[in-house]
């Protein structure tokens, strides 16, 4: 998994690519979230457009990021969730936890509401 970070005034956007499967990915994601919080970014959008697959450990990585940001008073939201990953979120009931958007602009504006 690769992570590319884009930043707006108060929101960080993480463009992920590759399979989200745990292992070293967990440390990379956790360290990225930690770094963003230290820089003052507590609202994060995770772009899953180029993530073809997430396993249970990968879901755990997203949940850990979500809870870390929530504890800091922020939020983690998803965009461009593929149908395959969307079905995993629905089966695991995580679709009720994660806010998911089809467009980056809608996700960005959801933070100001």
The first five atom37 places (N, CA, C, CB, O) and aatype in JSON, in Angstrom:
{
  "aatype": [20, 20, 20, 20, 20, 20, 20, 20, 20, 20, 20, 20, 20, 20, 20, 20, 20, 20, 20, 20, 20, 20, 20, 20, 20, 20, 20, 20, 20, 20, 20, 20, 20, 20, 20, 20, 20, 20, 20, 20, 20, 20, 20, 20, 20, 20, 20, 20, 20, 20, 20, 20, 20, 20, 20, 20, 20, 20, 20, 20, 20, 20, 20, 20, 20, 20, 20, 20, 20, 20, 20, 20, 20, 20, 20, 20, 20, 20, 20, 20, 20, 20, 20, 20, 20, 20, 20, 20, 20, 20, 20, 20, 20, 20, 20, 20, 20, 20, 20, 20, 20, 20, 20, 20, 20, 20, 20, 20, 20, 20, 20, 20, 20],
  "atom_mask": [
    [1, 1, 1, 1, 1],
    [1, 1, 1, 1, 1],
    [1, 1, 1, 1, 1],
    [1, 1, 1, 1, 1],
    [1, 1, 1, 1, 1],
    [1, 1, 1, 1, 1],
    [1, 1, 1, 1, 1],
    [1, 1, 1, 1, 1],
    [1, 1, 1, 1, 1],
    [1, 1, 1, 1, 1],
    [1, 1, 1, 1, 1],
    [1, 1, 1, 1, 1],
    [1, 1, 1, 1, 1],
    [1, 1, 1, 1, 1],
    [1, 1, 1, 1, 1],
    [1, 1, 1, 1, 1],
    [1, 1, 1, 1, 1],
    [1, 1, 1, 1, 1],
    [1, 1, 1, 1, 1],
    [1, 1, 1, 1, 1],
    [1, 1, 1, 1, 1],
    [1, 1, 1, 1, 1],
    [1, 1, 1, 1, 1],
    [1, 1, 1, 1, 1],
    [1, 1, 1, 1, 1],
    [1, 1, 1, 1, 1],
    [1, 1, 1, 1, 1],
    [1, 1, 1, 1, 1],
    [1, 1, 1, 1, 1],
    [1, 1, 1, 1, 1],
    [1, 1, 1, 1, 1],
    [1, 1, 1, 1, 1],
    [1, 1, 1, 1, 1],
    [1, 1, 1, 1, 1],
    [1, 1, 1, 1, 1],
    [1, 1, 1, 1, 1],
    [1, 1, 1, 1, 1],
    [1, 1, 1, 1, 1],
    [1, 1, 1, 1, 1],
    [1, 1, 1, 1, 1],
    [1, 1, 1, 1, 1],
    [1, 1, 1, 1, 1],
    [1, 1, 1, 1, 1],
    [1, 1, 1, 1, 1],
    [1, 1, 1, 1, 1],
    [1, 1, 1, 1, 1],
    [1, 1, 1, 1, 1],
    [1, 1, 1, 1, 1],
    [1, 1, 1, 1, 1],
    [1, 1, 1, 1, 1],
    [1, 1, 1, 1, 1],
    [1, 1, 1, 1, 1],
    [1, 1, 1, 1, 1],
    [1, 1, 1, 1, 1],
    [1, 1, 1, 1, 1],
    [1, 1, 1, 1, 1],
    [1, 1, 1, 1, 1],
    [1, 1, 1, 1, 1],
    [1, 1, 1, 1, 1],
    [1, 1, 1, 1, 1],
    [1, 1, 1, 1, 1],
    [1, 1, 1, 1, 1],
    [1, 1, 1, 1, 1],
    [1, 1, 1, 1, 1],
    [1, 1, 1, 1, 1],
    [1, 1, 1, 1, 1],
    [1, 1, 1, 1, 1],
    [1, 1, 1, 1, 1],
    [1, 1, 1, 1, 1],
    [1, 1, 1, 1, 1],
    [1, 1, 1, 1, 1],
    [1, 1, 1, 1, 1],
    [1, 1, 1, 1, 1],
    [1, 1, 1, 1, 1],
    [1, 1, 1, 1, 1],
    [1, 1, 1, 1, 1],
    [1, 1, 1, 1, 1],
    [1, 1, 1, 1, 1],
    [1, 1, 1, 1, 1],
    [1, 1, 1, 1, 1],
    [1, 1, 1, 1, 1],
    [1, 1, 1, 1, 1],
    [1, 1, 1, 1, 1],
    [1, 1, 1, 1, 1],
    [1, 1, 1, 1, 1],
    [1, 1, 1, 1, 1],
    [1, 1, 1, 1, 1],
    [1, 1, 1, 1, 1],
    [1, 1, 1, 1, 1],
    [1, 1, 1, 1, 1],
    [1, 1, 1, 1, 1],
    [1, 1, 1, 1, 1],
    [1, 1, 1, 1, 1],
    [1, 1, 1, 1, 1],
    [1, 1, 1, 1, 1],
    [1, 1, 1, 1, 1],
    [1, 1, 1, 1, 1],
    [1, 1, 1, 1, 1],
    [1, 1, 1, 1, 1],
    [1, 1, 1, 1, 1],
    [1, 1, 1, 1, 1],
    [1, 1, 1, 1, 1],
    [1, 1, 1, 1, 1],
    [1, 1, 1, 1, 1],
    [1, 1, 1, 1, 1],
    [1, 1, 1, 1, 1],
    [1, 1, 1, 1, 1],
    [1, 1, 1, 1, 1],
    [1, 1, 1, 1, 1],
    [1, 1, 1, 1, 1],
    [1, 1, 1, 1, 1],
    [1, 1, 1, 1, 1],
    [1, 1, 1, 1, 1]
  ],
  "atom_positions": [
    [[0.84, -1.18, 0.0], [0.0, 0.0, 0.0], [0.88, 1.24, 0.0], [-0.95, 0.0, 1.22], [1.88, 1.32, 0.72]],
    [[0.5, 2.2, -0.81], [1.18, 3.48, -0.84], [0.23, 4.56, -0.34], [1.69, 3.82, -2.28], [-0.98, 4.47, -0.54]],
    [[0.78, 5.57, 0.33], [-0.02, 6.68, 0.85], [0.54, 7.98, 0.3], [-0.01, 6.7, 2.41], [1.73, 8.27, 0.44]],
    [[-0.33, 8.77, -0.34], [0.03, 10.11, -0.79], [-0.83, 11.08, 0.02], [-0.18, 10.3, -2.35], [-2.04, 10.91, 0.1]],
    [[-0.19, 12.08, 0.61], [-0.91, 13.03, 1.47], [-1.11, 14.34, 0.73], [-0.14, 13.27, 2.79], [-0.18, 14.93, 0.19]],
    [[-2.37, 14.8, 0.73], [-2.7, 16.14, 0.23], [-3.32, 16.89, 1.4], [-3.68, 16.09, -1.03], [-4.03, 16.29, 2.22]],
    [[-3.07, 18.19, 1.48], [-3.6, 18.96, 2.61], [-4.35, 20.19, 2.12], [-2.47, 19.38, 3.55], [-3.91, 20.88, 1.2]],
    [[-5.49, 20.44, 2.76], [-6.21, 21.69, 2.56], [-5.93, 22.52, 3.81], [-7.78, 21.46, 2.32], [-5.0, 22.22, 4.55]],
    [[-6.72, 23.56, 4.05], [-6.49, 24.39, 5.23], [-6.52, 23.58, 6.52], [-7.54, 25.49, 5.29], [-5.63, 23.72, 7.36]],
    [[-7.54, 22.74, 6.67], [-7.7, 22.03, 7.95], [-7.96, 20.54, 7.79], [-8.81, 22.65, 8.73], [-8.18, 19.84, 8.78]],
    [[-7.95, 20.07, 6.55], [-8.29, 18.67, 6.29], [-7.17, 18.01, 5.49], [-9.64, 18.56, 5.52], [-6.66, 18.58, 4.52]],
    [[-6.79, 16.81, 5.9], [-5.79, 16.05, 5.16], [-6.51, 14.98, 4.34], [-4.73, 15.41, 6.13], [-7.45, 14.35, 4.82]],
    [[-6.06, 14.77, 3.12], [-6.63, 13.75, 2.25], [-5.53, 12.72, 1.98], [-7.18, 14.37, 0.91], [-4.45, 13.05, 1.49]],
    [[-5.83, 11.47, 2.32], [-4.88, 10.4, 2.09], [-5.32, 9.61, 0.88], [-4.76, 9.48, 3.34], [-6.37, 8.96, 0.9]],
    [[-4.53, 9.64, -0.17], [-4.8, 8.85, -1.37], [-4.07, 7.53, -1.21], [-4.36, 9.6, -2.69], [-2.84, 7.48, -1.31]],
    [[-4.81, 6.47, -0.95], [-4.22, 5.15, -0.8], [-4.22, 4.42, -2.13], [-4.97, 4.33, 0.28], [-5.13, 4.61, -2.94]],
    [[-3.2, 3.6, -2.36], [-3.19, 2.75, -3.55], [-2.58, 1.41, -3.18], [-2.4, 3.42, -4.72], [-1.63, 1.33, -2.39]],
    [[-3.14, 0.36, -3.75], [-2.71, -1.0, -3.44], [-3.65, -1.63, -2.43], [-1.27, -1.0, -2.9], [-4.56, -0.99, -1.93]],
    [[-3.41, -2.9, -2.15], [-4.26, -3.63, -1.21], [-3.97, -3.19, 0.22], [-4.05, -5.15, -1.35], [-2.82, -2.96, 0.59]],
    [[-5.04, -3.07, 1.01], [-4.93, -2.69, 2.42], [-5.08, -3.97, 3.23], [-6.02, -1.62, 2.83], [-6.19, -4.43, 3.49]],
    [[-3.93, -4.54, 3.65], [-3.93, -5.89, 4.2], [-3.26, -6.04, 5.56], [-3.27, -6.8, 3.24], [-3.13, -7.16, 6.05]],
    [[-2.82, -4.97, 6.16], [-2.14, -5.12, 7.45], [-0.65, -5.25, 7.28], [-2.67, -6.31, 8.19], [-0.09, -4.82, 6.28]],
    [[0.01, -5.86, 8.28], [1.46, -5.97, 8.24], [2.09, -4.59, 8.3], [1.92, -6.71, 6.98], [1.71, -3.78, 9.14]],
    [[3.05, -4.32, 7.41], [3.71, -3.0, 7.42], [2.73, -1.85, 7.13], [4.83, -2.97, 6.39], [2.96, -0.72, 7.55]],
    [[1.63, -2.16, 6.41], [0.63, -1.13, 6.1], [0.07, -0.5, 7.38], [-0.52, -1.72, 5.26], [-0.19, 0.7, 7.42]],
    [[-0.11, -1.31, 8.41], [-0.67, -0.83, 9.66], [0.22, 0.25, 10.26], [-0.85, -1.99, 10.66], [-0.27, 1.29, 10.71]],
    [[1.53, 0.01, 10.28], [2.45, 0.98, 10.84], [2.51, 2.26, 10.01], [3.84, 0.38, 10.96], [2.54, 3.36, 10.55]],
    [[2.52, 2.1, 8.69], [2.55, 3.26, 7.8], [1.33, 4.13, 8.04], [2.63, 2.82, 6.32], [1.45, 5.35, 8.18]],
    [[0.15, 3.52, 8.08], [-1.1, 4.27, 8.26], [-1.12, 4.93, 9.63], [-2.33, 3.34, 8.08], [-1.43, 6.12, 9.75]],
    [[-0.79, 4.16, 10.68], [-0.8, 4.68, 12.06], [0.18, 5.86, 12.19], [-0.43, 3.56, 13.07], [-0.16, 6.88, 12.79]],
    [[1.37, 5.71, 11.63], [2.37, 6.78, 11.7], [1.93, 8.01, 10.93], [3.71, 6.29, 11.16], [2.18, 9.14, 11.36]],
    [[1.26, 7.8, 9.8], [0.75, 8.92, 9.01], [-0.29, 9.69, 9.79], [0.16, 8.43, 7.67], [-0.25, 10.92, 9.84]],
    [[-1.24, 8.98, 10.41], [-2.29, 9.63, 11.21], [-1.65, 10.4, 12.39], [-3.31, 8.57, 11.74], [-2.03, 11.53, 12.68]],
    [[-0.7, 9.76, 13.05], [-0.02, 10.39, 14.19], [0.67, 11.69, 13.75], [1.0, 9.42, 14.82], [0.58, 12.71, 14.43]],
    [[1.36, 11.62, 12.62], [2.07, 12.79, 12.09], [1.08, 13.91, 11.77], [2.87, 12.41, 10.81], [1.34, 15.08, 12.09]],
    [[-0.05, 13.56, 11.15], [-1.04, 14.57, 10.8], [-1.61, 15.25, 12.05], [-2.18, 13.94, 9.99], [-1.79, 16.47, 12.07]],
    [[-1.88, 14.46, 13.09], [-2.41, 15.02, 14.34], [-1.39, 15.99, 14.94], [-2.75, 13.89, 15.36], [-1.75, 17.07, 15.41]],
    [[-0.12, 15.6, 14.93], [0.94, 16.47, 15.45], [1.03, 17.77, 14.67], [2.29, 15.74, 15.4], [1.4, 18.81, 15.22]],
    [[0.69, 17.73, 13.37], [0.71, 18.93, 12.53], [-0.59, 19.72, 12.64], [0.95, 18.54, 11.06], [-0.73, 20.78, 12.03]],
    [[-1.55, 19.22, 13.44], [-2.8, 19.94, 13.64], [-3.95, 19.5, 12.76], [-2.57, 21.37, 13.43], [-5.01, 20.11, 12.78]],
    [[-3.76, 18.44, 11.99], [-4.82, 17.93, 11.12], [-5.57, 16.82, 11.86], [-4.25, 17.4, 9.77], [-5.03, 15.73, 12.06]],
    [[-6.81, 17.12, 12.26], [-7.6, 16.12, 12.98], [-8.75, 15.58, 12.14], [-8.14, 16.72, 14.27], [-9.43, 14.63, 12.53]],
    [[-8.96, 16.19, 10.99], [-9.98, 15.72, 10.06], [-9.29, 15.15, 8.84], [-10.97, 16.86, 9.66], [-8.5, 15.83, 8.17]],
    [[-9.59, 13.88, 8.55], [-8.89, 13.17, 7.49], [-9.89, 12.48, 6.57], [-7.92, 12.14, 8.08], [-10.86, 11.86, 7.02]],
    [[-9.64, 12.6, 5.28], [-10.41, 11.88, 4.27], [-9.5, 10.81, 3.69], [-10.96, 12.86, 3.15], [-8.37, 11.1, 3.29]],
    [[-9.99, 9.58, 3.63], [-9.22, 8.49, 3.05], [-9.83, 8.14, 1.7], [-9.19, 7.24, 4.0], [-10.98, 7.7, 1.62]],
    [[-9.05, 8.34, 0.65], [-9.49, 8.06, -0.72], [-9.13, 6.61, -1.06], [-8.84, 9.06, -1.73], [-7.96, 6.25, -1.14]],
    [[-10.16, 5.79, -1.26], [-9.96, 4.37, -1.54], [-10.11, 4.02, -3.02], [-10.94, 3.54, -0.74], [-10.27, 2.85, -3.38]],
    [[-10.06, 5.03, -3.88], [-10.28, 4.8, -5.31], [-9.34, 3.75, -5.9], [-10.12, 6.11, -6.06], [-9.75, 2.97, -6.76]],
    [[-8.09, 3.74, -5.45], [-7.1, 2.82, -6.02], [-6.76, 1.68, -5.06], [-5.83, 3.59, -6.38], [-5.66, 1.12, -5.1]],
    [[-7.72, 1.35, -4.2], [-7.55, 0.21, -3.28], [-8.51, -0.89, -3.74], [-7.83, 0.63, -1.77], [-9.72, -0.79, -3.53]],
    [[-7.99, -1.95, -4.36], [-8.87, -2.99, -4.89], [-9.39, -3.96, -3.83], [-8.15, -3.76, -5.94], [-10.4, -4.63, -4.04]],
    [[-8.71, -4.03, -2.69], [-9.08, -5.05, -1.71], [-8.7, -4.61, -0.31], [-8.42, -6.39, -2.05], [-7.64, -4.01, -0.1]],
    [[-9.56, -4.93, 0.65], [-9.3, -4.71, 2.07], [-9.64, -6.01, 2.79], [-10.14, -3.5, 2.64], [-10.73, -6.55, 2.6]],
    [[-8.72, -6.52, 3.61], [-9.06, -7.69, 4.41], [-9.4, -7.25, 5.83], [-7.88, -8.72, 4.42], [-9.47, -6.05, 6.09]],
    [[-9.62, -8.19, 6.73], [-10.05, -7.83, 8.08], [-8.99, -6.99, 8.8], [-10.36, -9.09, 8.9], [-9.33, -6.09, 9.57]],
    [[-7.74, -7.28, 8.56], [-6.68, -6.49, 9.18], [-6.68, -5.08, 8.62], [-5.3, -7.15, 8.97], [-6.45, -4.11, 9.34]],
    [[-6.94, -4.96, 7.32], [-7.05, -3.65, 6.69], [-8.18, -2.83, 7.27], [-7.24, -3.8, 5.2], [-8.05, -1.63, 7.48]],
    [[-9.32, -3.49, 7.53], [-10.43, -2.82, 8.19], [-10.01, -2.34, 9.57], [-11.65, -3.75, 8.29], [-10.38, -1.24, 10.0]],
    [[-9.25, -3.16, 10.27], [-8.75, -2.79, 11.59], [-7.88, -1.54, 11.53], [-7.96, -3.93, 12.19], [-7.92, -0.7, 12.43]],
    [[-7.1, -1.41, 10.46], [-6.26, -0.23, 10.28], [-7.14, 1.01, 10.16], [-5.36, -0.39, 9.03], [-6.86, 2.04, 10.79]],
    [[-8.2, 0.92, 9.35], [-9.1, 2.07, 9.19], [-9.81, 2.4, 10.5], [-10.14, 1.78, 8.09], [-9.97, 3.57, 10.84]],
    [[-10.24, 1.36, 11.23], [-10.92, 1.57, 12.5], [-9.99, 2.25, 13.51], [-11.44, 0.24, 13.06], [-10.4, 3.15, 14.24]],
    [[-8.73, 1.81, 13.55], [-7.75, 2.41, 14.46], [-7.56, 3.9, 14.14], [-6.39, 1.67, 14.37], [-7.5, 4.73, 15.04]],
    [[-7.46, 4.22, 12.85], [-7.35, 5.63, 12.45], [-8.57, 6.42, 12.84], [-7.13, 5.73, 10.95], [-8.47, 7.55, 13.32]],
    [[-9.74, 5.83, 12.63], [-11.01, 6.46, 12.98], [-11.06, 6.78, 14.47], [-12.18, 5.55, 12.59], [-11.37, 7.91, 14.85]],
    [[-10.76, 5.79, 15.32], [-10.86, 5.99, 16.77], [-9.79, 6.97, 17.27], [-10.72, 4.65, 17.51], [-10.05, 7.77, 18.17]],
    [[-8.59, 6.93, 16.69], [-7.54, 7.86, 17.08], [-7.96, 9.3, 16.79], [-6.22, 7.53, 16.35], [-7.82, 10.18, 17.65]],
    [[-8.48, 9.54, 15.59], [-8.91, 10.89, 15.22], [-10.12, 11.34, 16.04], [-9.23, 10.95, 13.73], [-10.19, 12.5, 16.44]],
    [[-11.05, 10.44, 16.27], [-12.25, 10.78, 17.06], [-11.85, 11.18, 18.48], [-13.24, 9.58, 17.09], [-12.39, 12.13, 19.04]],
    [[-10.89, 10.45, 19.05], [-10.41, 10.74, 20.4], [-9.77, 12.14, 20.46], [-9.38, 9.67, 20.85], [-9.79, 12.8, 21.5]],
    [[-9.21, 12.58, 19.34], [-8.58, 13.9, 19.26], [-9.59, 15.0, 18.89], [-7.44, 13.89, 18.25], [-9.21, 16.16, 18.72]],
    [[-10.86, 14.62, 18.76], [-11.89, 15.59, 18.4], [-12.07, 15.77, 16.91], [-11.57, 16.9, 19.02], [-12.7, 16.73, 16.47]],
    [[-11.51, 14.85, 16.13], [-11.61, 14.94, 14.68], [-12.46, 13.83, 14.1], [-10.24, 14.92, 14.05], [-13.27, 13.22, 14.8]],
    [[-12.25, 13.56, 12.81], [-13.04, 12.53, 12.13], [-12.25, 11.96, 10.96], [-14.38, 13.1, 11.65], [-11.38, 12.62, 10.39]],
    [[-12.59, 10.72, 10.62], [-12.05, 10.06, 9.44], [-13.23, 9.69, 8.56], [-11.18, 8.8, 9.81], [-14.16, 9.02, 9.01]],
    [[-13.18, 10.13, 7.3], [-14.26, 9.83, 6.36], [-13.66, 9.19, 5.12], [-15.05, 11.12, 5.99], [-12.49, 9.4, 4.79]],
    [[-14.47, 8.41, 4.42], [-14.0, 7.68, 3.24], [-14.6, 8.27, 1.97], [-14.37, 6.19, 3.35], [-15.73, 8.76, 1.97]],
    [[-13.81, 8.23, 0.89], [-14.34, 8.6, -0.42], [-13.93, 7.55, -1.44], [-13.83, 10.0, -0.85], [-12.96, 6.81, -1.26]],
    [[-14.71, 7.51, -2.52], [-14.42, 6.62, -3.66], [-14.27, 5.16, -3.24], [-13.16, 7.08, -4.36], [-13.34, 4.47, -3.66]],
    [[-15.2, 4.71, -2.42], [-15.18, 3.32, -1.97], [-15.68, 2.44, -3.11], [-16.07, 3.12, -0.68], [-16.76, 2.67, -3.65]],
    [[-14.89, 1.44, -3.48], [-15.29, 0.55, -4.58], [-16.47, -0.32, -4.13], [-14.09, -0.34, -5.02], [-16.72, -0.48, -2.94]],
    [[-17.18, -0.87, -5.1], [-18.33, -1.74, -4.78], [-17.9, -2.92, -3.91], [-18.99, -2.25, -6.07], [-18.61, -3.32, -3.0]],
    [[-16.75, -3.46, -4.22], [-16.24, -4.62, -3.48], [-16.01, -4.28, -2.0], [-14.93, -5.14, -4.13], [-16.39, -5.03, -1.1]],
    [[-15.36, -3.14, -1.77], [-15.1, -2.71, -0.39], [-16.39, -2.27, 0.29], [-14.06, -1.57, -0.37], [-16.59, -2.51, 1.48]],
    [[-17.26, -1.63, -0.47], [-18.57, -1.21, 0.08], [-19.33, -2.42, 0.6], [-19.41, -0.48, -1.01], [-19.95, -2.35, 1.67]],
    [[-19.3, -3.52, -0.12], [-20.02, -4.72, 0.33], [-19.39, -5.28, 1.62], [-20.01, -5.8, -0.78], [-20.1, -5.79, 2.48]],
    [[-18.07, -5.18, 1.73], [-17.4, -5.62, 2.96], [-17.84, -4.74, 4.13], [-15.86, -5.58, 2.8], [-18.1, -5.24, 5.23]],
    [[-17.91, -3.43, 3.9], [-18.35, -2.51, 4.96], [-19.79, -2.8, 5.38], [-18.23, -1.05, 4.49], [-20.12, -2.71, 6.56]],
    [[-20.64, -3.16, 4.42], [-22.04, -3.45, 4.75], [-22.15, -4.76, 5.53], [-22.88, -3.53, 3.45], [-22.89, -4.83, 6.52]],
    [[-21.44, -5.79, 5.1], [-21.49, -7.09, 5.77], [-21.0, -6.98, 7.21], [-20.64, -8.12, 5.0], [-21.57, -7.6, 8.11]],
    [[-19.96, -6.2, 7.42], [-19.38, -6.06, 8.76], [-20.08, -4.99, 9.6], [-17.9, -5.73, 8.65], [-19.72, -4.76, 10.75]],
    [[-21.07, -4.33, 9.01], [-21.81, -3.24, 9.67], [-20.95, -1.99, 9.88], [-22.36, -3.72, 11.0], [-21.37, -1.07, 10.59]],
    [[-19.77, -1.96, 9.29], [-18.92, -0.78, 9.42], [-19.4, 0.37, 8.54], [-17.48, -1.13, 9.06], [-18.97, 1.51, 8.69]],
    [[-20.3, 0.06, 7.62], [-20.91, 1.11, 6.81], [-21.71, 2.08, 7.67], [-21.8, 0.5, 5.75], [-21.96, 3.21, 7.26]],
    [[-22.12, 1.63, 8.86], [-22.85, 2.52, 9.78], [-21.89, 3.37, 10.61], [-23.75, 1.69, 10.71], [-22.3, 4.36, 11.22]],
    [[-20.61, 3.01, 10.63], [-19.6, 3.75, 11.4], [-18.93, 4.81, 10.52], [-18.53, 2.78, 11.97], [-18.85, 5.98, 10.89]],
    [[-18.46, 4.38, 9.36], [-17.72, 5.29, 8.48], [-18.68, 6.1, 7.62], [-16.75, 4.5, 7.6], [-19.59, 5.56, 7.0]],
    [[-18.45, 7.42, 7.58], [-19.15, 8.25, 6.6], [-18.43, 8.07, 5.28], [-19.2, 9.78, 7.04], [-17.2, 8.15, 5.22]],
    [[-19.19, 7.82, 4.24], [-18.6, 7.55, 2.94], [-19.22, 8.46, 1.88], [-18.8, 6.07, 2.56], [-20.44, 8.66, 1.85]],
    [[-18.38, 9.0, 1.02], [-18.83, 9.93, -0.01], [-18.29, 9.5, -1.37], [-18.39, 11.37, 0.31], [-17.21, 8.91, -1.47]],
    [[-19.07, 9.8, -2.41], [-18.63, 9.45, -3.76], [-17.76, 10.55, -4.36], [-19.83, 9.19, -4.66], [-17.01, 10.31, -5.31]],
    [[-17.85, 11.76, -3.8], [-17.09, 12.89, -4.34], [-16.29, 13.57, -3.25], [-18.03, 13.89, -5.02], [-16.78, 13.77, -2.13]],
    [[-15.07, 13.93, -3.58], [-14.19, 14.59, -2.62], [-14.78, 15.91, -2.11], [-12.83, 14.85, -3.25], [-14.66, 16.22, -0.93]],
    [[-15.41, 16.67, -2.99], [-15.98, 17.97, -2.6], [-17.05, 17.8, -1.53], [-16.56, 18.69, -3.83], [-17.12, 18.58, -0.58]],
    [[-17.88, 16.77, -1.68], [-18.93, 16.54, -0.69], [-18.33, 16.15, 0.67], [-19.89, 15.44, -1.18], [-18.81, 16.58, 1.72]],
    [[-17.29, 15.34, 0.63], [-16.62, 14.96, 1.89], [-15.98, 16.18, 2.54], [-15.54, 13.87, 1.62], [-16.07, 16.35, 3.76]],
    [[-15.34, 17.02, 1.75], [-14.71, 18.23, 2.31], [-15.76, 19.14, 2.94], [-13.94, 18.98, 1.23], [-15.55, 19.64, 4.04]],
    [[-16.87, 19.36, 2.25], [-17.9, 20.25, 2.78], [-18.62, 19.64, 3.98], [-18.92, 20.59, 1.68], [-19.22, 20.38, 4.77]],
    [[-18.58, 18.33, 4.14], [-19.26, 17.69, 5.28], [-18.59, 18.06, 6.6], [-19.26, 16.16, 5.1], [-19.22, 17.97, 7.65]],
    [[-17.33, 18.47, 6.57], [-16.65, 18.86, 7.8], [-17.09, 20.23, 8.3], [-15.16, 18.85, 7.59], [-17.01, 20.51, 9.5]],
    [[-17.55, 21.08, 7.4], [-17.95, 22.43, 7.82], [-19.38, 22.46, 8.35], [-17.81, 23.42, 6.66], [-19.8, 23.45, 8.95]],
    [[-20.11, 21.38, 8.13], [-21.5, 21.33, 8.58], [-21.56, 21.07, 10.01], [-22.27, 20.29, 7.85], [-22.65, 20.99, 10.58]]
  ]
}
